[in-house]
Amino acid sequence: MNVVSEANISLFKKMIQEGDQMCEELKEMLAPEIVEFKILLAKQNAELADNAAKLADKDAEIQKLKKMLADAGIKA
C-alpha cells in the first residue's frame, strides 16, 4: 500500500479527502490514517487562516503608518 500511495500521492490524497472513490473495505482499513490525515489538513488550514489574518493586520498597520508619514509630509 505504501508503494502505491507514494507513487500516486496526489491521487491518494484526493481519495482520502473525498472518500467516494474508495471501496468500503479500503475505507475501513485506512480509517485511522484517513482521520489522522483530515485532522492534519484541518490544522494546516487553521494555521493558514491564522497567517492570512496576521498578514492582513500587518498590511493594515503598514497602510496606517504610510498615511501617517504622508500626513507629516514625508514620502515613503
C-alpha positions in Angstrom: 0.0 0.0 0.0 2.9 2.4 0.8 4.4 1.9 -2.7 1.0 2.6 -4.4 0.2 5.6 -2.2 3.7 7.1 -2.6 3.7 6.6 -6.4 0.3 8.3 -6.6 0.4 10.7 -3.7 -1.8 13.4 -5.2 -4.5 10.9 -6.3 -4.2 9.2 -2.9 -4.7 12.5 -1.1 -7.7 13.2 -3.2 -9.2 9.8 -2.5 -8.7 10.3 1.3 -10.2 13.8 1.2 -13.2 12.9 -0.9 -13.6 9.3 0.1 -16.0 8.5 -2.7 -13.6 6.7 -4.9 -12.6 4.0 -2.3 -14.3 0.7 -1.8 -15.7 0.1 1.7 -13.0 -2.4 2.6 -10.2 0.1 1.8 -12.0 2.8 3.8 -12.3 0.5 6.8 -8.6 -0.5 6.5 -7.4 3.1 6.2 -9.9 4.7 8.6 -7.3 5.7 11.2 -5.0 7.2 8.6 -7.9 9.0 7.0 -8.9 10.5 10.3 -5.3 11.5 11.1 -4.9 13.0 7.6 -8.2 15.0 7.9 -7.1 16.3 11.3 -3.7 17.3 9.9 -5.4 19.1 7.0 -7.7 20.9 9.4 -4.7 22.1 11.5 -2.9 23.2 8.4 -6.0 25.1 7.2 -6.3 26.8 10.6 -2.7 27.8 10.5 -3.1 29.2 7.0 -6.1 31.2 8.1 -4.3 32.5 11.1 -1.3 33.5 9.0 -3.6 35.2 6.5 -5.2 37.2 9.3 -1.8 38.2 10.7 -0.7 39.4 7.3 -3.9 41.4 6.8 -3.3 43.0 10.2 0.3 43.8 9.3 -0.8 45.2 5.9 -3.3 47.5 7.7 -0.6 48.6 10.1 1.7 49.4 7.2 -1.0 51.4 5.4 -1.7 53.3 8.6 2.0 54.2 9.0 2.3 55.2 5.4 -0.7 57.5 5.9 0.9 59.0 9.0 4.1 59.6 7.1 2.2 61.2 4.2 0.2 63.4 6.6 3.5 64.5 8.0 4.8 65.4 4.6 7.3 62.5 4.4 7.5 60.4 1.3 7.6 56.6 2.0 
